[in-house]
């Protein structure tokens, strides 16, 4: 909505008016740069601080990571080996064949796919229920945003304590009221069993908890964007469908949801990228233990635990390339169906 | 009006004002429409309640534990409110300096504040200029630059952390607040430019042109015309940056961990959790201290922040 008039304005730069003004006002200057050149210069000048900061602290480091990935660089030989450019593929060998790599890859994929789906799904539900105004809506909306704005360290600790086998409220309620036989160490148990209809099912306890946490913490992001889109939807379609006798559920599936496709597609990409690269939450909740070690936590381990900078760089490149491949596949096979213009 | 029409009193869905203005429809008894509307009307409130409890309870629990003693908690971990009196001892322990037997959180608070405020200022200066250029001026590569910036977000933070870690170790800036501020600024600038650009584009250009006619220079125009008009977006951006810098953990951990003097609150708290002699209630007191500034700021400015973050998102 906002971008509509904006794009138009952007296409019509003030050249003609400005040009006329300058000609009228100032002395006729024949020499010197044209207005377009002046503007281009001003643009680059204003942008230069940004360019410098981003180049120096983001782009160059990314390129440097690629170099490091092919060096045998460790924390202890940092002084001597930093500029040793005898490249080797050893790091990739180490990283890809190390025990636990495939497991970490699997965990990363499960975590990002399920986590993304859950957080967007919850966000959608939350946006739908607060769509119409009601008393106290502002407060409800604000409280739904809390998990996302609160500091990650604080909320992971609250979760840790809530789920603590001895002091946590979840286990206290579970054993006192729900008849659990013993407390469940939610964050340190790799495999638990739950019995459903007499069948024992093995479940990856800690991984499930970490995914639920991720859905809890990040659904507000989807909520915010879906709600903004919902409130900008024109009411006529819905109204017309109602007049034609469509029930609320039918109207949701046939009218509202299709109009949300664009924003949901965008959220899927963003949330997937961020979940796939996620480090803080898992590291703080489980330190990557109990079957929750995602690739980024492994990178961190290589970097600080073993001081193997080369291997860490190689693994982080593997992570980034995997993401690129997945995104490519997503855009190739899924986004084609959504109207391109509507997607972003 | 709509309420009496539907007759449930709970639901607000079906009757938009437009519908009410239409000649009265006969109400079909228990059609699918009515059944669905009623069920959804009830489900809606249950869902809202669940969401509110799920999002608020952890914070309530955090505050409640922070004013309980650890013995009290061990006796009755399932209690929903502090049973026997409130104790602020945990806060004292967290805030007192290390020499006085505390955890020195006052220092950490100061560090976090310094880092966040300076990050906000630097990010603002850099991104206002950049966003203005991208929004207003025609130059080679203008659109590409914008997408290049956003592409940066494809890369995991941990990937960037490696070379920065090496670099700052090598030049001896690791452990300094300055290095961290640089890192934060560079990582946030692409997003803030995006936010501010969206806003600058909604300001009519005529105003700036008028100022230009009066002979104002480009920088004067930005300072005197564009900036005041973009104030809401600038406020939202500042808050956004402040929150990110205040909450950040990975880079603080990698860069500052060996230098306790410079720890941020997030880092201090995470390190606190590692030591055995610190009780859970103390940890919660630390969490409250870490969270309060953010929550206060958030509630004061919620509307502004939400609008700033989702500007342009209405289009999808």
Interface residues (C-beta under 8 A of the other chain):
Chain A: X1 X2 X3 X4 X5 X6 X9 X10 X13 X14 X15 X17 X18 X21 X25 X36 X39 X40 X41 X42 X43 X44 X45 X46 X47 X49 X50 X51 X53 X54 X56 X57 X58 X59 X60 X61 X62 X64 X65 X68 X73 X78 X82 X125 X126 X129 X130 X132 X133 X134 X138 X140 X141 X142 X143 X144 X145 X146 X147 X149 X150 X151 X152 X153 X154 X155 X157 X158 X159 X160 X161 X162 X164 X166 X167 X168 X169 X171 X172 X173 X176 X216 X220 X224 X225 X228 X229 X231 X232 X235 X239 X242 X245 X247 X248 X249 X260 X262 X263 X266 X273 X276 X277 X279 X280 X284 X296 X299 X300 X303 X304 X309 X312 X313 X316 X317 X319 X320 X323 X324 X327 X342
Chain B: X12 X13 X14 X16 X18 X19 X32 X33 X36 X37 X40 X44 X47 X48 X51 X52 X54 X55 X56 X58 X59 X61 X62 X65 X73 X74 X76 X77 X78 X80 X125 X126 X127 X129 X130 X132 X133 X134 X135 X136 X137 X138 X139 X140 X142 X145 X149 X152 X153 X154 X155 X156 X157 X158 X159 X160 X161 X162 X163 X164 X165 X166 X167 X169 X170 X182 X183 X185 X186 X187 X189 X190 X193 X198 X201 X202 X204 X205 X208 X209 X212 X213 X215 X218 X243 X246 X247 X249 X250 X254 X265 X266 X267 X269 X270 X273 X280 X283 X284 X287 X288 X290 X291 X294 X295 X298 X299 X302 X303 X306 X309 X310 X311 X312 X313 X314 X315 X316
